[in-house]
Amino acid sequence: MKFRPCIDIHQGKVKQIVGGTLNDVNKGVVENFVSDHDAAYFANLFKADGLTGGHVIMLGAGNEAEALKALRAYPGGLQVGGGITVENAAFYLEQGASHVIVTSYVFQDGDINQANLDALVAEVGREHLVLDLSCRLKEDAYYVVTDRWQKFTGYQINQTNLQQLADYCAEFLIHGVDVEGKRQGILEDLVAKLGNWLTIPATYAGGARRFEDFQLVKQLGQDKLDLTIGSALDIFGGDLPYREVIHWR
């Protein structure tokens, strides 16, 4: 298990946001932190510290230029997501992304769009594709959510579905949306389920706030999950020292 960094971009700025408040009209969005630094600054920081497998997420339109700054600053060191389609996926890889992260293009109208998934794999290869299975709880089960995490699909996070999707991608990125940005602790039940079900690399994000959360993810996830921390880090306005986090073992 390792720490994976993140760069979230909203309205052209690096931010940390309470994930469940995102929407198409940008009203009522709760911002934990807005950086004075651009995305390239953080990409160079992560590059200098030898951190790999982090992700750059474009939260809505108009963030492409800022994301490209990060990819070009740290070629091969970051994944990119947000508005990725078969038409632009190869472009972002050419600009330095190690992988493209996809949700809404693959999950449409409440279910998986197999044709779109097949097209992405054909375009960039399974080895360059990360499926974002960010999810929310409904009726005692977790379901993939799309469109700024506001729309539930009928696609449940379970062992069968994870095993099937593993044939189409290199990794999963899984945000626990209900705690994303809230610094209230991880979704322990979700992490434990993922630990039992995962067969390929995956990163969990959502709610981590202290070093004890590292140990929880490691144990409950059976050492199959990496961990992203955003709002809790001091570089993003939180209390958890980044310099100590990157050396956690």
Secondary structure, DSSP 8 states (H G I E B T S, - for coil): --EE-EEEEETTEEEEE-GGG--TT--S--EEEE-SS-HHHHHHHHHHTT--SEEEEE-STT-HHHHHHHHHHSTTTEEEESS--TTTHHHHHHTT-SEEEESTTTEETTEE-HHHHHHHHHHH-GGGEEEE--EEEETTEEEEEETTTTEEEEEE--HHHHHHHTTT-SEEEEEBGGGTTT-S---HHHHHHHHHH--S-EEEES---SHHHHHHHHHHTTT-EEEE--TTBGGGTSSB-HHHHTT--
